[in-house]
Amino acid sequence: MIRPHPISPSQPPAIRPSVCRPFKARKWCCISTRSTPGCTTESQQFRDLNPEFLSAGTVVLGISRDSVRSHENFRIKQSLPFDLVSDPEETACTLFGVMKMKNMYGKQVRGIERSTFVIDAAGILRREWRGVKVPGHAQEVLDYIKTL
């Protein structure tokens, strides 16, 4: 598993390091992140529980098709302590099978199904939640992680 180098909010996106380095954790929790009401609320709940996730040896990682700049603005605005990954080519989204046709304001659009994945240190998918309903979800994921 890889993670971007830490980013300083004062460093312009154009000159931020793009080199990735290995990051060792016992578990990974990957969530959808986007500047929409549902993803914002979900991100805030994972943010608020992040110290408990870290205590459980788990790194939270947000991902969506949004740009690096959009992610950085969202991360700063929401005070998110975890990294957000930009996947504009939908590589990870395709790998996890989260691209779905959805109804948005009465129109069919292709978008990401709100999902959460827990991956262990060996890279094994331990559990997935699809079609996530936000209220209480972050706590449910944390409770599951504590059983591992």
TORFIRO-270168 format. One record per residue: residue number from 1; x, z, y of N, C-alpha, C in turn. Coordinates in nm, 4 decimals. Atoms other than C-alpha are relative to their C-alpha. Layout:
! TORFIRO-270168
resi:NUM, n_x:X, n_z:Z, n_y:Y, ca_x:X, ca_z:Z, ca_y:Y, c_x:X, c_z:Z, c_y:Y
...
END
This chain:
! TORFIRO-270168
resi:1, n_x:0.0864, n_z:0.0000, n_y:-0.1166, ca_x:0.0000, ca_z:0.0000, ca_y:0.0000, c_x:0.0905, c_z:0.0000, c_y:0.1221
resi:2, n_x:-0.0789, n_z:0.0061, n_y:-0.1225, ca_x:0.1287, ca_z:-0.0734, ca_y:0.3501, c_x:-0.0811, c_z:0.0496, c_y:0.1169
resi:3, n_x:0.0700, n_z:-0.0421, n_y:-0.1208, ca_x:0.0490, ca_z:0.0539, ca_y:0.6933, c_x:0.0840, c_z:-0.0451, c_y:0.1179
resi:4, n_x:-0.0770, n_z:0.0417, n_y:-0.1163, ca_x:0.1457, ca_z:-0.0690, ca_y:1.0373, c_x:0.0822, c_z:0.1164, c_y:0.0544
resi:5, n_x:-0.0764, n_z:-0.1033, n_y:-0.0692, ca_x:0.4126, ca_z:0.1166, ca_y:1.2281, c_x:-0.0912, c_z:0.0713, c_y:0.0985
resi:6, n_x:0.0788, n_z:-0.0688, n_y:-0.1020, ca_x:0.2700, ca_z:0.3836, ca_y:1.4588, c_x:0.0055, c_z:-0.0777, c_y:0.1315
resi:7, n_x:0.0112, n_z:0.0766, n_y:-0.1237, ca_x:0.1546, ca_z:0.2302, ca_y:1.7844, c_x:-0.0186, c_z:0.0948, c_y:0.1161
resi:8, n_x:0.0139, n_z:-0.0790, n_y:-0.1212, ca_x:0.1952, ca_z:0.3798, ca_y:2.1266, c_x:-0.1042, c_z:-0.0653, c_y:0.0892
resi:9, n_x:0.1016, n_z:0.0594, n_y:-0.0863, ca_x:-0.1106, ca_z:0.3315, ca_y:2.3523, c_x:0.0586, c_z:-0.0636, c_y:0.1256
resi:10, n_x:-0.0589, n_z:0.0550, n_y:-0.1216, ca_x:0.1260, ca_z:0.2565, ca_y:2.6416, c_x:0.0725, c_z:-0.1321, c_y:-0.0250
resi:11, n_x:-0.0721, n_z:0.1223, n_y:0.0337, ca_x:0.2902, ca_z:-0.0317, ca_y:2.4570, c_x:-0.0994, c_z:-0.1158, c_y:-0.0083
resi:12, n_x:0.0941, n_z:0.1121, n_y:0.0045, ca_x:0.1138, ca_z:-0.3666, ca_y:2.5205, c_x:-0.0087, c_z:-0.0593, c_y:-0.1405
resi:13, n_x:0.0156, n_z:0.0532, n_y:0.1353, ca_x:-0.0307, ca_z:-0.5219, ca_y:2.2019, c_x:0.0953, c_z:-0.1142, c_y:-0.0324
resi:14, n_x:-0.0828, n_z:0.1170, n_y:0.0269, ca_x:0.1820, ca_z:-0.8360, ca_y:2.2407, c_x:0.1402, c_z:0.0374, c_y:-0.0469
resi:15, n_x:-0.1362, n_z:-0.0345, n_y:0.0388, ca_x:0.5073, ca_z:-0.6445, ca_y:2.1881, c_x:0.0053, c_z:0.1136, c_y:-0.1026
resi:16, n_x:0.0011, n_z:-0.1046, n_y:0.1016, ca_x:0.3999, ca_z:-0.3893, ca_y:1.9292, c_x:0.0643, c_z:-0.0518, c_y:-0.1271
resi:17, n_x:-0.0644, n_z:0.0460, n_y:0.1229, ca_x:0.5957, ca_z:-0.4010, ca_y:1.6040, c_x:-0.1032, c_z:-0.0491, c_y:-0.1008
resi:18, n_x:0.0917, n_z:0.0517, n_y:0.1017, ca_x:0.4303, ca_z:-0.6130, ca_y:1.3383, c_x:0.0554, c_z:0.0224, c_y:-0.1394
resi:19, n_x:-0.0614, n_z:-0.0273, n_y:0.1291, ca_x:0.6639, ca_z:-0.5023, ca_y:1.0617, c_x:-0.0773, c_z:0.1115, c_y:-0.0682
resi:20, n_x:0.0698, n_z:-0.1036, n_y:0.0761, ca_x:0.4901, ca_z:-0.3047, ca_y:0.7904, c_x:0.1005, c_z:0.0722, c_y:-0.0877
resi:21, n_x:-0.0880, n_z:-0.0788, n_y:0.0849, ca_x:0.6510, ca_z:-0.0288, ca_y:0.5901, c_x:-0.0832, c_z:0.0699, c_y:-0.1057
resi:22, n_x:0.0737, n_z:-0.0739, n_y:0.1032, ca_x:0.5536, ca_z:0.1439, ca_y:0.2675, c_x:-0.0377, c_z:0.1383, c_y:0.0530
resi:23, n_x:0.0465, n_z:-0.1323, n_y:-0.0402, ca_x:0.3547, ca_z:0.4616, ca_y:0.3199, c_x:-0.0531, c_z:0.0685, c_y:-0.1245
resi:24, n_x:0.0400, n_z:-0.0687, n_y:0.1227, ca_x:0.3197, ca_z:0.7101, ca_y:0.0383, c_x:-0.1073, c_z:0.1039, c_y:0.0295
resi:25, n_x:0.1078, n_z:-0.0982, n_y:-0.0068, ca_x:-0.0014, ca_z:0.9037, ca_y:0.0006, c_x:-0.0544, c_z:0.0140, c_y:-0.1415
resi:26, n_x:0.0608, n_z:-0.0172, n_y:0.1314, ca_x:-0.1797, ca_z:1.0455, ca_y:-0.2973, c_x:-0.1261, c_z:-0.0831, c_y:-0.0125
resi:27, n_x:0.1258, n_z:0.0736, n_y:0.0036, ca_x:-0.5036, ca_z:0.8755, ca_y:-0.2034, c_x:-0.0205, c_z:-0.0726, c_y:0.1332
resi:28, n_x:0.0383, n_z:0.0759, n_y:-0.1190, ca_x:-0.6350, ca_z:0.6172, ca_y:0.0412, c_x:-0.1514, c_z:-0.0051, c_y:0.0061
resi:29, n_x:0.1426, n_z:0.0157, n_y:-0.0209, ca_x:-0.9836, ca_z:0.6054, ca_y:0.1871, c_x:-0.0154, c_z:-0.1111, c_y:0.1029
resi:30, n_x:0.0164, n_z:0.1152, n_y:-0.0889, ca_x:-1.0664, ca_z:0.2647, ca_y:0.3361, c_x:-0.1450, c_z:-0.0111, c_y:0.0436
resi:31, n_x:0.1357, n_z:0.0079, n_y:-0.0548, ca_x:-1.3671, ca_z:0.2388, ca_y:0.5663, c_x:-0.0115, c_z:-0.1223, c_y:0.0899
resi:32, n_x:0.0252, n_z:0.1083, n_y:-0.0948, ca_x:-1.5262, ca_z:-0.0355, ca_y:0.7738, c_x:0.0100, c_z:0.0557, c_y:0.1410
resi:33, n_x:-0.0052, n_z:-0.0433, n_y:-0.1403, ca_x:-1.4492, ca_z:-0.0111, ca_y:1.1446, c_x:-0.0300, c_z:-0.1183, c_y:0.0895
resi:34, n_x:0.0385, n_z:0.1033, n_y:-0.0941, ca_x:-1.6074, ca_z:-0.2096, ca_y:1.4189, c_x:-0.0696, c_z:0.0702, c_y:0.1153
resi:35, n_x:0.0630, n_z:-0.0618, n_y:-0.1159, ca_x:-1.7414, ca_z:-0.1395, ca_y:1.7649, c_x:-0.1510, c_z:-0.0261, c_y:-0.0007
resi:36, n_x:0.1456, n_z:0.0068, n_y:0.0104, ca_x:-2.1040, ca_z:-0.1258, ca_y:1.6481, c_x:-0.0494, c_z:0.1434, c_y:-0.0131
resi:37, n_x:0.0478, n_z:-0.1386, n_y:0.0060, ca_x:-2.3269, ca_z:0.1834, ca_y:1.6559, c_x:0.0262, c_z:0.0688, c_y:-0.1347
resi:38, n_x:-0.0192, n_z:-0.0612, n_y:0.1308, ca_x:-2.3089, ca_z:0.2452, ca_y:1.2793, c_x:0.1467, c_z:0.0269, c_y:-0.0309
resi:39, n_x:-0.1433, n_z:-0.0180, n_y:0.0282, ca_x:-1.9341, ca_z:0.1903, ca_y:1.2430, c_x:0.0623, c_z:0.1011, c_y:0.0952
resi:40, n_x:-0.0525, n_z:-0.0977, n_y:-0.0956, ca_x:-1.8666, ca_z:0.3921, ca_y:1.5573, c_x:-0.0315, c_z:0.1414, c_y:-0.0468
resi:41, n_x:0.0399, n_z:-0.1324, n_y:0.0483, ca_x:-2.0622, ca_z:0.6901, ca_y:1.4236, c_x:0.0772, c_z:0.0362, c_y:-0.1257
resi:42, n_x:-0.0741, n_z:-0.0258, n_y:0.1235, ca_x:-1.8982, ca_z:0.6572, ca_y:1.0818, c_x:0.1463, c_z:0.0331, c_y:0.0312
resi:43, n_x:-0.1394, n_z:-0.0251, n_y:-0.0376, ca_x:-1.5506, ca_z:0.6388, ca_y:1.2395, c_x:0.0169, c_z:0.1374, c_y:0.0633
resi:44, n_x:-0.0056, n_z:-0.1319, n_y:-0.0638, ca_x:-1.6231, ca_z:0.9469, ca_y:1.4496, c_x:-0.0093, c_z:0.1112, c_y:-0.1043
resi:45, n_x:0.0127, n_z:-0.1016, n_y:0.1042, ca_x:-1.7300, ca_z:1.1411, ca_y:1.1395, c_x:0.1282, c_z:0.0111, c_y:-0.0828
resi:46, n_x:-0.1278, n_z:-0.0042, n_y:0.0708, ca_x:-1.4109, ca_z:1.0423, ca_y:0.9539, c_x:0.1079, c_z:0.0593, c_y:0.0901
resi:47, n_x:-0.0950, n_z:-0.0589, n_y:-0.0958, ca_x:-1.2132, ca_z:1.1323, ca_y:1.2684, c_x:-0.0108, c_z:0.1522, c_y:-0.0014
resi:48, n_x:0.0214, n_z:-0.1445, n_y:-0.0071, ca_x:-1.3681, ca_z:1.4782, ca_y:1.2811, c_x:0.0444, c_z:0.0714, c_y:-0.1281
resi:49, n_x:-0.0414, n_z:-0.0590, n_y:0.1281, ca_x:-1.2891, ca_z:1.5384, ca_y:0.9127, c_x:0.1431, c_z:-0.0370, c_y:-0.0388
resi:50, n_x:-0.1331, n_z:0.0485, n_y:0.0364, ca_x:-0.9441, ca_z:1.3775, ca_y:0.9226, c_x:0.0974, c_z:0.1112, c_y:-0.0398
resi:51, n_x:-0.0917, n_z:-0.1053, n_y:0.0461, ca_x:-0.7524, ca_z:1.7089, ca_y:0.9043, c_x:-0.0267, c_z:0.0425, c_y:-0.1451
resi:52, n_x:0.0338, n_z:-0.0364, n_y:0.1381, ca_x:-0.9384, ca_z:1.7887, ca_y:0.5818, c_x:0.0408, c_z:-0.1097, c_y:-0.0982
resi:53, n_x:-0.0458, n_z:0.1101, n_y:0.0850, ca_x:-0.8668, ca_z:1.4420, ca_y:0.4403, c_x:0.1514, c_z:0.0100, c_y:-0.0196
resi:54, n_x:-0.1454, n_z:-0.0125, n_y:0.0101, ca_x:-0.4972, ca_z:1.4900, ca_y:0.5190, c_x:0.0391, c_z:0.1170, c_y:-0.0894
resi:55, n_x:-0.0271, n_z:-0.1161, n_y:0.0853, ca_x:-0.5018, ca_z:1.8350, ca_y:0.3569, c_x:-0.0230, c_z:-0.0324, c_y:-0.1472
resi:56, n_x:0.0290, n_z:0.0423, n_y:0.1373, ca_x:-0.6453, ca_z:1.6674, ca_y:0.0474, c_x:0.0926, c_z:-0.1139, c_y:-0.0436
resi:57, n_x:-0.0959, n_z:0.1039, n_y:0.0355, ca_x:-0.3528, ca_z:1.4214, ca_y:0.0483, c_x:-0.0544, c_z:-0.1402, c_y:0.0127
resi:58, n_x:0.0670, n_z:0.1289, n_y:-0.0144, ca_x:-0.5672, ca_z:1.1327, ca_y:0.1667, c_x:0.0193, c_z:-0.0572, c_y:0.1394
resi:59, n_x:-0.0143, n_z:0.0719, n_y:-0.1259, ca_x:-0.4980, ca_z:0.8763, ca_y:0.4362, c_x:-0.1252, c_z:-0.0842, c_y:0.0203
resi:60, n_x:0.1151, n_z:0.0820, n_y:-0.0360, ca_x:-0.8025, ca_z:0.7257, ca_y:0.6062, c_x:0.0530, c_z:-0.1241, c_y:0.0703
resi:61, n_x:-0.0411, n_z:0.1277, n_y:-0.0573, ca_x:-0.7638, ca_z:0.3605, ca_y:0.7007, c_x:-0.1251, c_z:-0.0806, c_y:0.0293
resi:62, n_x:0.1140, n_z:0.0832, n_y:-0.0367, ca_x:-1.0179, ca_z:0.1509, ca_y:0.8899, c_x:0.0394, c_z:-0.1460, c_y:-0.0033
resi:63, n_x:-0.0301, n_z:0.1432, n_y:0.0071, ca_x:-1.0423, ca_z:-0.2248, ca_y:0.8455, c_x:-0.1221, c_z:-0.0824, c_y:0.0373
resi:64, n_x:0.1041, n_z:0.0989, n_y:-0.0275, ca_x:-1.2443, ca_z:-0.5149, ca_y:0.9817, c_x:0.0662, c_z:-0.1298, c_y:0.0418
resi:65, n_x:-0.0509, n_z:0.1313, n_y:-0.0417, ca_x:-1.2094, ca_z:-0.8759, ca_y:1.0950, c_x:0.0362, c_z:-0.0034, c_y:0.1474
resi:66, n_x:-0.0276, n_z:-0.0013, n_y:-0.1434, ca_x:-1.1719, ca_z:-0.7710, ca_y:1.4581, c_x:0.1493, c_z:-0.0132, c_y:0.0278
resi:67, n_x:-0.1396, n_z:0.0218, n_y:-0.0391, ca_x:-0.8497, ca_z:-0.8466, ca_y:1.6462, c_x:0.0756, c_z:0.1322, c_y:0.0130
resi:68, n_x:-0.0852, n_z:-0.1173, n_y:-0.0194, ca_x:-0.5570, ca_z:-0.6065, ca_y:1.6796, c_x:-0.0323, c_z:0.0659, c_y:0.1338
resi:69, n_x:0.0308, n_z:-0.0537, n_y:-0.1329, ca_x:-0.6345, ca_z:-0.5667, ca_y:2.0502, c_x:-0.1350, c_z:0.0732, c_y:-0.0009
resi:70, n_x:0.1316, n_z:-0.0630, n_y:0.0091, ca_x:-1.0004, ca_z:-0.4898, ca_y:1.9781, c_x:0.0093, c_z:0.1332, c_y:-0.0757
resi:71, n_x:-0.0185, n_z:-0.1233, n_y:0.0772, ca_x:-0.8987, ca_z:-0.2346, ca_y:1.7144, c_x:0.0694, c_z:0.1067, c_y:0.0824
resi:72, n_x:-0.0748, n_z:-0.0979, n_y:-0.0791, ca_x:-0.6512, ca_z:-0.0684, ca_y:1.9484, c_x:-0.0894, c_z:0.0605, c_y:0.1086
resi:73, n_x:0.0924, n_z:-0.0504, n_y:-0.1018, ca_x:-0.9125, ca_z:-0.0406, ca_y:2.2243, c_x:-0.1018, c_z:0.0954, c_y:-0.0622
resi:74, n_x:0.0974, n_z:-0.0840, n_y:0.0702, ca_x:-1.1644, ca_z:0.1025, ca_y:1.9763, c_x:0.0642, c_z:0.1319, c_y:-0.0424
resi:75, n_x:-0.0703, n_z:-0.1198, n_y:0.0456, ca_x:-0.9084, ca_z:0.3469, ca_y:1.8336, c_x:0.0237, c_z:0.0968, c_y:0.1151
resi:76, n_x:-0.0259, n_z:-0.0843, n_y:-0.1170, ca_x:-0.8177, ca_z:0.4757, ca_y:2.1799, c_x:-0.1312, c_z:0.0580, c_y:0.0540
resi:77, n_x:0.1283, n_z:-0.0447, n_y:-0.0557, ca_x:-1.1775, ca_z:0.4927, ca_y:2.3050, c_x:-0.0643, c_z:0.1098, c_y:-0.0850
resi:78, n_x:0.0637, n_z:-0.0973, n_y:0.0903, ca_x:-1.2913, ca_z:0.6888, ca_y:1.9972, c_x:0.0961, c_z:0.1123, c_y:-0.0424
resi:79, n_x:-0.1027, n_z:-0.1004, n_y:0.0343, ca_x:-0.9699, ca_z:0.8999, ca_y:1.9720, c_x:0.0187, c_z:0.0102, c_y:-0.1511
resi:80, n_x:-0.0161, n_z:0.0016, n_y:0.1454, ca_x:-0.9212, ca_z:0.7943, ca_y:1.6107, c_x:0.1445, c_z:0.0310, c_y:-0.0364
resi:81, n_x:-0.1356, n_z:-0.0369, n_y:0.0388, ca_x:-0.6188, ca_z:0.9583, ca_y:1.4465, c_x:0.0560, c_z:-0.0848, c_y:-0.1138
resi:82, n_x:-0.0446, n_z:0.0829, n_y:0.1116, ca_x:-0.5974, ca_z:0.6973, ca_y:1.1695, c_x:0.0148, c_z:-0.1448, c_y:0.0451
resi:83, n_x:-0.0270, n_z:0.1398, n_y:-0.0317, ca_x:-0.4811, ca_z:0.3366, ca_y:1.1664, c_x:-0.1203, c_z:-0.0877, c_y:-0.0281
resi:84, n_x:0.1010, n_z:0.1025, n_y:0.0204, ca_x:-0.7104, ca_z:0.0371, ca_y:1.1947, c_x:0.0735, c_z:-0.1300, c_y:-0.0306
resi:85, n_x:-0.0634, n_z:0.1236, n_y:0.0434, ca_x:-0.6182, ca_z:-0.2864, ca_y:1.0205, c_x:-0.0888, c_z:-0.1181, c_y:0.0365
resi:86, n_x:0.0697, n_z:0.1230, n_y:-0.0346, ca_x:-0.7161, ca_z:-0.6280, ca_y:1.1524, c_x:0.0131, c_z:-0.0980, c_y:-0.1168
resi:87, n_x:0.0021, n_z:0.0937, n_y:0.1128, ca_x:-0.8170, ca_z:-0.8745, ca_y:0.8796, c_x:-0.0755, c_z:-0.1268, c_y:0.0396
resi:88, n_x:0.0743, n_z:0.1165, n_y:-0.0485, ca_x:-0.9178, ca_z:-1.1903, ca_y:1.0697, c_x:-0.0128, c_z:-0.1126, c_y:-0.1029
resi:89, n_x:0.0073, n_z:0.1032, n_y:0.1041, ca_x:-0.8444, ca_z:-1.4143, ca_y:0.7689, c_x:-0.0850, c_z:0.0447, c_y:-0.1191
resi:90, n_x:0.0878, n_z:-0.0559, n_y:0.1032, ca_x:-1.0683, ca_z:-1.1903, ca_y:0.5541, c_x:0.0688, c_z:0.0151, c_y:-0.1356
resi:91, n_x:-0.0738, n_z:-0.0157, n_y:0.1250, ca_x:-0.7952, ca_z:-1.1400, ca_y:0.2936, c_x:-0.0450, c_z:0.1255, c_y:-0.0739
resi:92, n_x:0.0423, n_z:-0.1259, n_y:0.0630, ca_x:-0.8754, ca_z:-0.7739, ca_y:0.2230, c_x:-0.1505, c_z:0.0005, c_y:-0.0220
resi:93, n_x:0.1465, n_z:0.0031, n_y:0.0133, ca_x:-1.2463, ca_z:-0.8300, ca_y:0.2837, c_x:-0.0418, c_z:-0.0785, c_y:-0.1245
resi:94, n_x:0.0296, n_z:0.0798, n_y:0.1192, ca_x:-1.2489, ca_z:-1.0984, ca_y:0.0128, c_x:0.0420, c_z:0.0748, c_y:-0.1258
resi:95, n_x:-0.0490, n_z:-0.0758, n_y:0.1147, ca_x:-1.0394, ca_z:-0.8871, ca_y:-0.2237, c_x:-0.0986, c_z:0.1091, c_y:-0.0417
resi:96, n_x:0.0931, n_z:-0.1080, n_y:0.0294, ca_x:-1.2895, ca_z:-0.6012, ca_y:-0.1954, c_x:-0.1458, c_z:-0.0476, c_y:-0.0113
resi:97, n_x:0.1339, n_z:0.0554, n_y:0.0167, ca_x:-1.5937, ca_z:-0.8325, ca_y:-0.2008, c_x:-0.1025, c_z:0.0554, c_y:0.0966
resi:98, n_x:0.0917, n_z:-0.0601, n_y:-0.0967, ca_x:-1.7481, ca_z:-0.6988, ca_y:0.1193, c_x:-0.0649, c_z:-0.1014, c_y:0.0950
resi:99, n_x:0.0616, n_z:0.1004, n_y:-0.0857, ca_x:-1.8391, ca_z:-1.0278, ca_y:0.2896, c_x:-0.1372, c_z:-0.0357, c_y:-0.0575
resi:100, n_x:0.1379, n_z:0.0200, n_y:0.0453, ca_x:-2.2180, ca_z:-1.0636, ca_y:0.2688, c_x:-0.0811, c_z:-0.0694, c_y:0.1090
resi:101, n_x:0.0960, n_z:0.0522, n_y:-0.0972, ca_x:-2.5032, ca_z:-1.2483, ca_y:0.4343, c_x:-0.0899, c_z:0.1170, c_y:0.0389
resi:102, n_x:0.0779, n_z:-0.1123, n_y:-0.0518, ca_x:-2.6888, ca_z:-1.0016, ca_y:0.6561, c_x:-0.0994, c_z:-0.0513, c_y:0.1025
resi:103, n_x:0.0955, n_z:0.0305, n_y:-0.1059, ca_x:-2.9878, ca_z:-1.0067, ca_y:0.8876, c_x:0.0400, c_z:0.0753, c_y:0.1255
resi:104, n_x:-0.0319, n_z:-0.0636, n_y:-0.1267, ca_x:-2.8966, ca_z:-0.9397, ca_y:1.2486, c_x:-0.0914, c_z:-0.0599, c_y:0.1065
resi:105, n_x:0.0961, n_z:0.0428, n_y:-0.1007, ca_x:-3.1728, ca_z:-0.9593, ca_y:1.5054, c_x:-0.0789, c_z:-0.1228, c_y:-0.0466
resi:106, n_x:0.0820, n_z:0.1053, n_y:0.0554, ca_x:-3.3711, ca_z:-1.1869, ca_y:1.2735, c_x:0.0754, c_z:-0.1244, c_y:-0.0436
resi:107, n_x:-0.0799, n_z:0.1157, n_y:0.0394, ca_x:-3.0841, ca_z:-1.4275, ca_y:1.2035, c_x:0.0913, c_z:0.0382, c_y:-0.1160
resi:108, n_x:-0.0940, n_z:-0.0194, n_y:0.1104, ca_x:-2.8766, ca_z:-1.4655, ca_y:0.8877, c_x:0.1416, c_z:-0.0197, c_y:0.0535
resi:109, n_x:-0.1393, n_z:0.0089, n_y:-0.0427, ca_x:-2.5119, ca_z:-1.3936, ca_y:0.9657, c_x:0.0890, c_z:0.0500, c_y:-0.1135
resi:110, n_x:-0.0973, n_z:-0.0443, n_y:0.0996, ca_x:-2.2055, ca_z:-1.3507, ca_y:0.7487, c_x:0.0777, c_z:0.1156, c_y:0.0604
resi:111, n_x:-0.0678, n_z:-0.1170, n_y:-0.0534, ca_x:-2.0611, ca_z:-1.0054, ca_y:0.7946, c_x:0.0486, c_z:0.0915, c_y:-0.1103
resi:112, n_x:-0.0545, n_z:-0.0972, n_y:0.0945, ca_x:-1.8958, ca_z:-0.7083, ca_y:0.6319, c_x:-0.1068, c_z:0.1025, c_y:-0.0362
resi:113, n_x:0.0878, n_z:-0.1057, n_y:0.0489, ca_x:-2.1096, ca_z:-0.4818, ca_y:0.4174, c_x:0.0736, c_z:0.1323, c_y:0.0190
resi:114, n_x:-0.0648, n_z:-0.1291, n_y:-0.0220, ca_x:-2.0331, ca_z:-0.1246, ca_y:0.5290, c_x:0.0289, c_z:0.0643, c_y:-0.1347
resi:115, n_x:-0.0452, n_z:-0.0487, n_y:0.1298, ca_x:-1.8307, ca_z:0.0089, ca_y:0.2384, c_x:0.1149, c_z:0.0977, c_y:0.0182
resi:116, n_x:-0.1126, n_z:-0.0928, n_y:0.0026, ca_x:-1.5827, ca_z:0.2824, ca_y:0.1540, c_x:0.0614, c_z:-0.0059, c_y:-0.1390
resi:117, n_x:-0.0729, n_z:0.0068, n_y:0.1259, ca_x:-1.3153, ca_z:0.2714, ca_y:-0.1148, c_x:0.1023, c_z:0.1122, c_y:-0.0043
resi:118, n_x:-0.1036, n_z:-0.1005, n_y:0.0211, ca_x:-1.1004, ca_z:0.5516, ca_y:-0.2531, c_x:0.0964, c_z:-0.0576, c_y:-0.1032
resi:119, n_x:-0.1047, n_z:0.0583, n_y:0.0823, ca_x:-0.7718, ca_z:0.4284, ca_y:-0.3995, c_x:0.1061, c_z:0.1067, c_y:-0.0215
resi:120, n_x:-0.0996, n_z:-0.1046, n_y:0.0268, ca_x:-0.5252, ca_z:0.6577, ca_y:-0.5722, c_x:0.1418, c_z:-0.0520, c_y:0.0239
resi:121, n_x:-0.1396, n_z:0.0343, n_y:-0.0283, ca_x:-0.1453, ca_z:0.6581, ca_y:-0.5345, c_x:0.0526, c_z:-0.1103, c_y:-0.0906
resi:122, n_x:-0.0409, n_z:0.1067, n_y:0.0917, ca_x:-0.1134, ca_z:0.4223, ca_y:-0.8323, c_x:-0.0666, c_z:-0.1320, c_y:0.0347
resi:123, n_x:0.0684, n_z:0.1220, n_y:-0.0408, ca_x:-0.3325, ca_z:0.1676, ca_y:-0.6524, c_x:-0.1275, c_z:-0.0268, c_y:-0.0772
resi:124, n_x:0.1220, n_z:0.0155, n_y:0.0797, ca_x:-0.6322, ca_z:0.2264, ca_y:-0.8786, c_x:-0.1215, c_z:0.0394, c_y:0.0837
resi:125, n_x:0.1251, n_z:-0.0275, n_y:-0.0704, ca_x:-0.9762, ca_z:0.2049, ca_y:-0.7222, c_x:-0.0736, c_z:0.1083, c_y:-0.0773
resi:126, n_x:0.0624, n_z:-0.1133, n_y:0.0667, ca_x:-1.1283, ca_z:0.5430, ca_y:-0.8046, c_x:-0.1506, c_z:0.0035, c_y:0.0220
resi:127, n_x:0.1439, n_z:-0.0019, n_y:-0.0277, ca_x:-1.4659, ca_z:0.5044, ca_y:-0.6360, c_x:-0.0273, c_z:-0.0908, c_y:0.1177
resi:128, n_x:0.0423, n_z:0.0825, n_y:-0.1129, ca_x:-1.6549, ca_z:0.2745, ca_y:-0.4046, c_x:-0.1434, c_z:0.0337, c_y:0.0367
resi:129, n_x:0.1353, n_z:-0.0151, n_y:-0.0532, ca_x:-1.9608, ca_z:0.3141, ca_y:-0.1873, c_x:-0.0300, c_z:-0.1298, c_y:0.0728
resi:130, n_x:0.0397, n_z:0.1247, n_y:-0.0656, ca_x:-2.1420, ca_z:-0.0027, ca_y:-0.0789, c_x:-0.1342, c_z:0.0189, c_y:0.0685
resi:131, n_x:0.1256, n_z:-0.0138, n_y:-0.0737, ca_x:-2.4230, ca_z:-0.0462, ca_y:0.1688, c_x:-0.0147, c_z:0.1404, c_y:0.0548
resi:132, n_x:-0.0074, n_z:-0.1397, n_y:-0.0435, ca_x:-2.3210, ca_z:0.2869, ca_y:0.3190, c_x:-0.1021, c_z:0.0317, c_y:0.1091
resi:133, n_x:0.0836, n_z:-0.0591, n_y:-0.1056, ca_x:-2.5734, ca_z:0.4891, ca_y:0.5161, c_x:0.0858, c_z:0.1089, c_y:0.0625
resi:134, n_x:-0.0995, n_z:-0.0815, n_y:-0.0695, ca_x:-2.3739, ca_z:0.6769, ca_y:0.7777, c_x:-0.0220, c_z:0.1513, c_y:-0.0068
resi:135, n_x:0.0136, n_z:-0.1462, n_y:-0.0063, ca_x:-2.5297, ca_z:1.0257, ca_y:0.8015, c_x:0.0508, c_z:0.0706, c_y:-0.1256
resi:136, n_x:-0.0530, n_z:-0.0783, n_y:0.1099, ca_x:-2.3262, ca_z:1.2609, ca_y:0.5839, c_x:0.0983, c_z:-0.0724, c_y:-0.0909
resi:137, n_x:-0.0850, n_z:0.0779, n_y:0.0901, ca_x:-2.1174, ca_z:0.9837, ca_y:0.4284, c_x:0.1445, c_z:0.0504, c_y:-0.0030
resi:138, n_x:-0.1391, n_z:-0.0456, n_y:-0.0043, ca_x:-1.7752, ca_z:1.1051, ca_y:0.5452, c_x:0.0161, c_z:0.1298, c_y:-0.0796
resi:139, n_x:-0.0059, n_z:-0.1263, n_y:0.0750, ca_x:-1.8474, ca_z:1.4517, ca_y:0.4041, c_x:-0.0143, c_z:-0.0254, c_y:-0.1496
resi:140, n_x:0.0172, n_z:0.0343, n_y:0.1418, ca_x:-1.9656, ca_z:1.2987, ca_y:0.0746, c_x:0.1316, c_z:-0.0541, c_y:-0.0583
resi:141, n_x:-0.1280, n_z:0.0555, n_y:0.0454, ca_x:-1.6381, ca_z:1.1037, ca_y:0.0468, c_x:0.1031, c_z:0.1118, c_y:-0.0135
resi:142, n_x:-0.0944, n_z:-0.1121, n_y:0.0049, ca_x:-1.4336, ca_z:1.4147, ca_y:0.1280, c_x:-0.0281, c_z:0.0896, c_y:-0.1208
resi:143, n_x:0.0363, n_z:-0.0833, n_y:0.1149, ca_x:-1.6245, ca_z:1.6174, ca_y:-0.1322, c_x:0.0469, c_z:-0.0656, c_y:-0.1306
resi:144, n_x:-0.0461, n_z:0.0718, n_y:0.1201, ca_x:-1.5482, ca_z:1.3482, ca_y:-0.3923, c_x:0.1524, c_z:0.0096, c_y:-0.0133
resi:145, n_x:-0.1468, n_z:-0.0023, n_y:0.0018, ca_x:-1.1789, ca_z:1.3355, ca_y:-0.2983, c_x:0.0519, c_z:0.1356, c_y:-0.0452
resi:146, n_x:-0.0423, n_z:-0.1345, n_y:0.0387, ca_x:-1.1513, ca_z:1.7107, ca_y:-0.3431, c_x:-0.0122, c_z:0.0242, c_y:-0.1513
resi:147, n_x:0.0132, n_z:-0.0156, n_y:0.1453, ca_x:-1.2539, ca_z:1.6654, ca_y:-0.7099, c_x:0.1125, c_z:-0.0703, c_y:-0.0753
resi:148, n_x:-0.1084, n_z:0.0764, n_y:0.0667, ca_x:-0.9565, ca_z:1.4365, ca_y:-0.7836, c_x:0.1223, c_z:0.0843, c_y:-0.0208
END
